[in-house]
Amino acid sequence: MPGEFASLVSALGQRLLARGECLASAESCTGGWVAKVCTDQAGSSAWFERGFVTYSNAAKQELLGVAADTLAAHGAVSEATVREMAAGALARSAAHWSLAISGIAGPGGGSADKPVGTVWLAWAGPDGWQQACCKHFDGDRDAVRRQSVAAALVGLLDHLNERNG
C-alpha cells in the first residue's frame, strides 16, 4: 500500500487483527480521510468496520447521536462533541474501538478561542474507555487535516500497544 500512512495503518490493522477487533471512525474536518487510508490497505475489511463522515452539526446529531445541547453549549470543535462522536460511532456500529475528529482546518472559520488548526480528537473502546485531547496544528488546510489523521491513528495505536494484547 503506497502512501505516507501505510506503515501506521499496517501497524494498527495488525494490532486490531491480533485482538480480533475492529474500528469505526467518526470524522468531521477530515472528511473521511481516516476511512480512506484504512481502506487503502488490502484486507482492511477484517478490522475496519465503518466510517461516519459527519461534517454538519445535523449529521453529527442524526448519525452519531451528538446532543443538540452539547453542540449549542460547546460547539462542534470541542471535547464534549468529539467524546459524543466517539461514543456514537461505537453505539451505531459493530466496532470495538472508535476514533473521532472535529476541527478547524481553515483557512477561515477560526476564532480567538479556537484558531485555525485547533482539532479535538477522541477515542472510545471496550468497558467504557474513552480519551480525548486537543491539538493545535500548523500549516494550510491540507496540512491540518493530514496531521489530524496521523494523530488519530497514532493515538489509538499507542493505546492498543499500552494494553499489550
Secondary structure, 3 states (H helix, E strand, C coil): CCCCCHHHHHHHHHHHHHHCCCEEEEECCCCCHHHHHHHCCCCHHHCEEEEEECCCHHHHHHHHCCCHHHHHHHCCCCHHHHHHHHHHHHHCCCCCEEEEEEECCCCCCCCCCCCCCEEEEEEECHHHCEEEEEEECCCCHHHHHHHHHHHHHHHHHHHHHHCCC
